[in-house]
């Protein structure tokens, strides 16, 4: 139908026009690439910093939930560990039984005292073995670094007894800052543990801690559920949300400012191109091209240049941020910036495209 060319023909015409006008296409592509680059170097760098800061806040201490029996009367069932570990969003869970005073069997009276506690469940990966290995069989134990020093376990092995139970220490573990309370303990595998004093649970994501805390409270099996306490680091979680919100707002403001500048630059560039092609576009209208075909043609030319520029700018911006900070912006953020830049370019090209489509072709083509 006259004035309504096939979509394939319009796309092909747009590609040929983009190739026939290297200056305009190149200028639009450079503007788009610069917008992408600047957004990633400013807002992208801020986003990378936000991710790094939130990741540091999202350490074990932020995601750790503690189920405890502070009065020793709740009678927490050891099966609670497996049930809690099976909940969605839980990274790991383990429980500790009541403490007793342990002394070195090899050095009676010449070594210090360390608390012995039976452990239910696997020790977390954060409890890295400095020497030896993790306990596997009943009667095997590991000592924290402070407990090993107190008991004078120089080689990280030895027998420890609380008077009724003798365990063999097969390794020494360093639990780091977040699980530092384990450093002073001797943790051993027991044939049976009647009740637990604490259950420690690590969430996969700090943002899920409040909801997970409620689900854990409903899952715990205990003789006296009302005496069980389920606690998390509420203050640290509020700090995390505040920091993430402030950094995120800063990133969005920077990005909006740069994209706004890009919108103006693309509009000016496309308007100049349309002015230079007014006779060509007028001729198309005179021979039957519809207004919509002219609009689509101009927008497609802008899109071709914008996609090329966005690809170059995004790759360059991600590489620059990674080299400057050591942390690349999130992939979803980088892709979103590229798409947003192309869309901003199309929005900026819309007024010049409409101007070209609604001009009077006869007046444009009239020879003075």
C-alpha positions as CSV (number, residue, x, y, z in Angstrom):
1,X,0.0,0.0,0.0
2,X,1.4,3.4,-1.0
3,X,2.8,5.3,2.0
4,X,3.0,2.2,4.2
5,X,6.2,0.3,3.4
6,X,6.9,-3.1,4.9
7,X,8.7,-3.0,8.2
8,X,11.7,-4.8,6.7
9,X,12.1,-2.1,4.1
10,X,12.0,0.6,6.7
11,X,14.6,-1.1,8.8
12,X,16.8,-1.6,5.7
13,X,16.4,2.0,4.7
14,X,17.3,3.1,8.2
15,X,20.5,1.1,8.2
16,X,21.5,2.4,4.7
17,X,20.8,6.0,5.9
18,X,22.9,5.4,9.0
19,X,25.8,4.1,6.9
20,X,25.4,7.0,4.4
21,X,25.7,9.6,7.1
22,X,28.7,8.5,9.1
23,X,29.2,11.9,10.8
24,X,25.6,12.0,12.2
25,X,25.7,8.3,13.1
26,X,29.1,8.6,14.7
27,X,28.2,11.7,16.6
28,X,25.0,10.1,18.0
29,X,27.0,7.0,18.9
30,X,29.7,9.0,20.6
31,X,27.2,11.0,22.7
32,X,25.5,7.7,23.7
33,X,28.8,6.1,24.6
34,X,29.8,9.1,26.6
35,X,26.5,9.1,28.5
36,X,27.0,5.4,29.3
37,X,30.6,6.0,30.3
38,X,29.8,8.9,32.6
39,X,26.9,7.2,34.3
40,X,29.0,4.1,35.0
41,X,31.9,6.2,36.2
42,X,29.7,8.1,38.6
43,X,26.5,6.3,39.5
44,X,28.1,2.9,38.6
45,X,31.0,3.6,40.8
46,X,28.6,4.6,43.6
47,X,26.6,1.4,43.0
48,X,29.8,-0.7,43.2
49,X,30.7,1.1,46.4
50,X,27.2,0.4,47.7
51,X,27.5,-3.3,47.0
52,X,30.9,-3.4,48.7
53,X,29.7,-1.6,51.8
54,X,26.5,-3.6,52.1
55,X,28.5,-6.8,51.6
56,X,30.8,-5.8,54.4
57,X,27.8,-5.1,56.6
58,X,26.2,-8.4,55.5
59,X,28.9,-10.4,57.3
60,X,28.0,-13.3,59.5
61,X,27.2,-11.1,62.5
62,X,24.4,-9.3,60.6
63,X,22.8,-12.5,59.4
64,X,23.3,-14.6,62.6
65,X,20.1,-15.6,64.5
66,X,20.5,-17.0,67.9
67,X,18.0,-19.3,69.6
68,X,18.8,-19.5,73.3
69,X,17.6,-20.9,76.6
70,X,18.9,-18.2,79.0
71,X,17.3,-19.7,82.1
72,X,18.1,-23.3,81.3
73,X,14.4,-24.3,81.6
74,X,13.2,-24.3,78.0
75,X,14.5,-27.8,77.2
76,X,15.2,-27.1,73.5
77,X,15.0,-30.4,71.5
78,X,18.2,-31.3,69.5
79,X,16.0,-32.1,66.5
80,X,15.4,-28.4,66.2
81,X,18.8,-28.1,64.5
82,X,17.7,-30.2,61.5
83,X,14.3,-28.7,61.3
84,X,15.7,-25.1,61.3
85,X,18.4,-26.0,58.8
86,X,15.8,-27.2,56.4
87,X,14.0,-23.8,56.3
88,X,14.3,-21.8,53.1
89,X,16.9,-19.0,53.4
90,X,19.0,-20.8,56.0
91,X,22.7,-21.2,55.1
92,X,23.6,-23.4,58.1
93,X,22.5,-24.2,61.7
94,X,24.2,-25.9,64.6
95,X,23.4,-26.3,68.3
96,X,25.4,-26.4,71.5
97,X,24.5,-28.3,74.7
98,X,25.2,-27.2,78.3
99,X,28.8,-26.3,79.2
100,X,31.1,-28.1,81.6
101,X,34.7,-27.4,82.8
102,X,37.3,-29.3,80.7
103,X,40.9,-30.0,81.7
104,X,43.8,-31.5,79.9
105,X,44.2,-35.2,80.8
106,X,47.9,-35.1,80.0
107,X,48.7,-32.1,82.1
108,X,46.4,-32.3,85.2
109,X,46.8,-29.3,87.4
110,X,49.3,-27.7,85.1
111,X,47.0,-26.4,82.4
112,X,44.1,-24.1,82.4
113,X,40.4,-24.8,82.1
114,X,38.2,-24.5,79.0
115,X,34.4,-25.0,78.6
116,X,33.4,-28.2,76.9
117,X,30.1,-28.3,75.0
118,X,28.5,-31.0,72.9
119,X,27.7,-29.8,69.3
120,X,24.8,-30.9,67.2
121,X,25.0,-30.4,63.5
122,X,28.0,-29.6,61.3
123,X,30.3,-26.7,62.2
124,X,30.1,-23.9,59.7
125,X,32.7,-23.2,57.1
126,X,33.6,-20.0,59.0
127,X,35.1,-22.2,61.7
128,X,38.2,-22.9,59.7
129,X,40.6,-25.6,61.0
130,X,44.0,-24.1,61.8
131,X,45.4,-27.6,62.6
132,X,43.9,-31.0,62.3
133,X,40.4,-31.6,61.2
134,X,36.7,-31.3,62.2
135,X,35.3,-33.9,64.6
136,X,33.4,-36.8,62.9
137,X,32.9,-39.6,65.3
138,X,31.5,-39.7,68.8
139,X,34.1,-38.6,71.3
140,X,36.1,-36.4,68.9
141,X,36.4,-32.7,69.5
142,X,37.9,-29.5,68.2
143,X,39.2,-26.7,70.4
144,X,39.0,-23.0,69.6
145,X,42.3,-21.2,69.5
146,X,41.9,-19.7,73.0
147,X,40.8,-23.0,74.5
148,X,43.8,-24.8,72.9
149,X,46.1,-22.2,74.4
150,X,44.5,-22.5,77.8
151,X,44.7,-26.3,77.7
152,X,48.3,-26.2,76.3
153,X,47.4,-28.3,73.3
154,X,50.6,-27.4,71.5
155,X,50.1,-29.8,68.6
156,X,46.4,-29.3,68.4
157,X,45.6,-32.7,69.8
158,X,45.1,-34.3,73.1
159,X,42.6,-35.6,75.6
160,X,40.3,-33.3,77.6
161,X,38.0,-34.4,80.4
162,X,35.3,-32.7,82.6
163,X,35.4,-35.6,85.1
164,X,32.6,-37.6,83.5
165,X,33.4,-37.4,79.8
166,X,36.7,-37.7,78.1
167,X,37.1,-36.5,74.5
168,X,39.9,-36.5,72.0
169,X,40.8,-33.2,70.5
170,X,41.6,-33.7,66.8
171,X,41.9,-30.1,65.6
172,X,42.1,-26.5,66.4
173,X,39.7,-24.0,64.8
174,X,39.9,-20.2,64.3
175,X,36.3,-18.9,64.1
176,X,37.1,-15.3,63.2
177,X,35.5,-12.2,64.6
178,X,31.8,-13.0,64.0
179,X,31.9,-16.4,65.7
180,X,34.6,-15.5,68.1
181,X,32.6,-16.8,71.1
182,X,33.5,-20.3,69.9
183,X,37.3,-19.7,70.3
184,X,37.2,-20.4,74.1
185,X,35.3,-23.7,73.7
186,X,36.0,-27.3,73.2
187,X,33.3,-28.7,70.9
188,X,32.7,-32.4,70.9
189,X,30.5,-35.0,69.3
190,X,28.3,-36.8,71.9
191,X,26.4,-40.0,71.6
192,X,23.3,-38.1,72.7
193,X,22.5,-34.6,73.8
194,X,19.3,-34.3,75.9
195,X,18.7,-30.6,75.4
196,X,20.4,-27.6,73.8
197,X,21.3,-24.3,75.3
198,X,21.7,-22.4,72.0
199,X,21.1,-22.9,68.3
200,X,23.0,-20.6,65.9
201,X,21.4,-20.0,62.5
202,X,22.9,-18.1,59.5
203,X,20.6,-16.5,57.0
204,X,21.5,-16.4,53.3
205,X,20.5,-12.7,53.0
206,X,20.4,-10.1,55.7
207,X,17.2,-8.7,54.3
208,X,15.4,-11.9,55.1
209,X,16.5,-12.0,58.8
210,X,13.3,-10.5,60.3
211,X,11.0,-12.9,58.4
212,X,13.3,-15.9,59.0
213,X,13.4,-15.0,62.7
214,X,9.6,-15.4,62.9
215,X,9.7,-18.7,61.1
216,X,12.5,-20.1,63.3
217,X,10.5,-19.1,66.4
218,X,7.6,-21.1,65.1
219,X,9.8,-24.1,64.2
220,X,11.7,-24.5,67.5
221,X,10.8,-27.6,69.5
222,X,11.1,-27.1,73.2
223,X,9.5,-28.3,76.4
224,X,8.7,-24.7,77.5
225,X,8.5,-22.7,74.2
226,X,7.7,-19.5,76.1
227,X,11.1,-19.5,77.7
228,X,13.0,-19.7,74.3
229,X,14.5,-16.5,73.0
230,X,15.1,-15.9,69.3
231,X,17.4,-12.9,68.7
232,X,19.1,-11.1,65.8
233,X,21.3,-8.0,65.4
234,X,18.4,-5.5,64.9
235,X,20.7,-2.5,65.2
236,X,23.0,-3.7,62.6
237,X,20.1,-4.5,60.2
238,X,18.8,-1.0,60.6
239,X,22.2,0.4,59.9
240,X,22.4,-1.8,56.7
241,X,19.1,-0.5,55.4
242,X,20.0,3.1,56.2
243,X,23.4,2.8,54.4
244,X,22.0,1.0,51.4
245,X,19.1,3.6,51.1
246,X,21.5,6.6,51.3
247,X,24.0,5.2,48.8
248,X,21.2,4.1,46.5
249,X,19.6,7.6,46.5
250,X,22.9,9.2,45.7
251,X,23.4,6.8,42.8
252,X,20.0,7.5,41.4
253,X,20.4,11.3,41.5
254,X,23.7,11.1,39.7
255,X,22.3,8.8,37.1
256,X,19.2,10.9,36.5
257,X,21.4,14.1,36.1
258,X,23.7,12.5,33.5
259,X,20.8,10.9,31.6
260,X,19.0,14.3,31.5
261,X,22.1,15.8,30.0
262,X,22.3,13.0,27.5
263,X,18.7,13.6,26.5
264,X,19.5,17.2,25.6
265,X,22.6,16.3,23.7
266,X,20.9,13.6,21.6
267,X,17.9,15.9,20.9
268,X,20.3,18.6,19.6
269,X,22.3,16.1,17.5
270,X,19.2,14.5,15.9
271,X,17.7,17.9,15.3
272,X,20.8,19.0,13.4
273,X,20.7,15.9,11.4
274,X,17.0,16.3,10.5
275,X,17.7,20.0,9.5
276,X,20.5,18.8,7.2
277,X,18.2,16.1,5.6
278,X,15.1,18.2,5.3
279,X,15.0,18.1,1.5
280,X,15.6,14.3,1.5
281,X,12.8,13.8,4.0
282,X,10.5,16.2,2.2
283,X,11.1,14.3,-1.0
284,X,10.1,11.1,0.7
285,X,6.9,12.7,1.9
286,X,6.2,14.1,-1.6
287,X,6.4,10.7,-3.2
288,X,4.0,9.1,-0.7
289,X,5.9,8.2,2.5
290,X,3.6,8.5,5.5
291,X,4.3,10.6,8.5
292,X,4.7,7.5,10.6
293,X,7.3,6.1,8.2
294,X,9.4,9.3,8.5
295,X,9.2,9.1,12.3
296,X,10.1,5.4,12.4
297,X,13.0,6.1,10.0
298,X,14.5,8.8,12.1
299,X,14.0,6.8,15.3
300,X,15.6,3.7,13.8
301,X,18.6,5.6,12.7
302,X,19.0,7.0,16.2
303,X,18.5,3.5,17.6
304,X,21.3,2.0,15.4
305,X,23.8,4.6,16.5
306,X,22.6,4.4,20.1
307,X,23.0,0.6,20.4
308,X,26.6,0.9,19.0
309,X,27.4,3.7,21.4
310,X,25.8,1.9,24.4
311,X,27.8,-1.2,23.8
312,X,31.1,0.6,23.6
313,X,30.3,2.9,26.5
314,X,29.1,0.1,28.8
315,X,32.1,-2.1,28.2
316,X,34.5,0.9,28.7
317,X,32.6,2.1,31.8
318,X,32.6,-1.3,33.5
319,X,36.3,-1.8,32.7
320,X,37.2,1.6,34.0
321,X,35.2,1.2,37.3
322,X,36.7,-2.3,37.8
323,X,40.2,-0.9,37.3
324,X,39.6,2.1,39.5
325,X,37.8,0.4,42.5
326,X,38.6,-3.3,42.1
327,X,34.8,-3.9,42.1
328,X,32.7,-4.0,38.9
329,X,29.2,-2.5,39.0
330,X,26.5,-5.2,39.2
331,X,25.7,-6.7,35.8
332,X,22.0,-5.8,36.0
333,X,22.9,-2.2,36.7
334,X,25.3,-2.0,33.8
335,X,22.7,-3.6,31.4
336,X,20.1,-1.3,32.7
337,X,22.2,1.8,32.1
338,X,22.8,0.7,28.5
339,X,19.1,0.1,27.9
340,X,18.2,3.4,29.6
341,X,20.7,5.3,27.5
342,X,19.3,3.9,24.3
343,X,15.7,4.7,25.4
344,X,16.7,8.2,26.4
345,X,18.2,8.7,23.0
346,X,14.9,7.6,21.3
347,X,13.0,10.0,23.6
348,X,15.4,12.8,22.6
349,X,15.0,11.9,18.9
350,X,11.2,11.9,19.0
351,X,10.6,15.7,18.8
352,X,13.0,16.1,15.7
353,X,11.4,13.1,14.1
354,X,7.9,14.6,14.6
355,X,9.1,17.9,13.3
356,X,10.5,16.2,10.1
357,X,7.3,14.2,9.6
358,X,4.8,17.2,9.9
359,X,6.7,19.7,7.7
360,X,5.0,20.7,4.5
361,X,7.0,18.8,1.8
362,X,5.9,21.2,-1.0
363,X,7.3,24.2,0.9
364,X,10.5,22.4,1.6
365,X,11.0,21.3,-2.0
366,X,10.0,24.7,-3.5
367,X,12.9,26.2,-5.4
368,X,13.2,29.9,-4.6
